[in-house]
Amino acid sequence: MNLSTTALPIQNGYFLDGYICSQSNKNNCQAVNIRMEYISPEIDSSMLAQYWTVGFTTVLFLWLFSVGVGQVIKLVRNA
């Protein structure tokens, strides 16, 4: 079997068209048309902002907590 194709870019993917021919009989060919489209995910910016806020707040809280614990340890060590 021989396969010859032409790839043409479309807006969101590719369109392939070509022919599949038999090795023994070159006159026995079949046309092939394939369209592949890319589906881009929808980005929810409000959900992204919520995740970012939770992450940032958590890191800030942990940093402030560790600073407080460090101050207590420093106070106990110097007492």
N, C-alpha and C positions, 0 to 999 in steps of 0.2 A: 504494500500500500504506500502510495506517495501522498503527502499532505502539503499543499501549498496554500499559504494564508496571507492575507493583507490585514495589518492591524491599523485601524483608523481610530484616533482618539475622539471620544465624544465628551460631553460636558462633565459627567461624573463617572468615568469608566472607560471601557474600550468596546469597540464593535469589530469582531473578527468575521471575515468572510473568506471563503476559499473553496477548494475542491479536494475530494478524496478520490484517488484513482487506483484501480487495480493494477498490480505489477504485470499480470499476464495479458490483460486486455486494456490498453491505454484509452480505448473509446468508452469504457465503462467507468464513468465518473459520477460522483454525487456532490451536489453543492452543500456547503456547510455555512450556516450563519449563527454566530454566537454574540450575544450582547451581555457584557458584564458591567454592572453598575456598582459603584461604591456608595455605601450608606454611611453618611457621617453622623455621629451621635450628636444629639442636641445637648448643649452645655447649659446647665441651669446655674446662672451666676448667683442667685440668692442662696442656693444650697452650698455652692462653693464658698461664699462669704461666711456662711454659718460654720462650716468645717474649719476654715481659716481662723475665725474668731475663737472657737473652742480650743484649737491647738495653741494659738498665741496666748490665750488666757491661762491655759494649763501650764505652759512653760514659764510665764511670768509668775504665777502663783508658786510653782516649785522653786524658782529662783529666790523669791522673797522669803519663803519658808526656810530654805537652806541658809540664807543670810541671818535670819532670826535664830536658828539653831546654832549657827556659828558664834553669834553674839553671846548666847547663853553659855556655851562651852568656854568661850574666852573669859566670861565673868567668873565661872566656877574655877577655872584654872588659875586665875589671878587672885582668888580670894584667900 
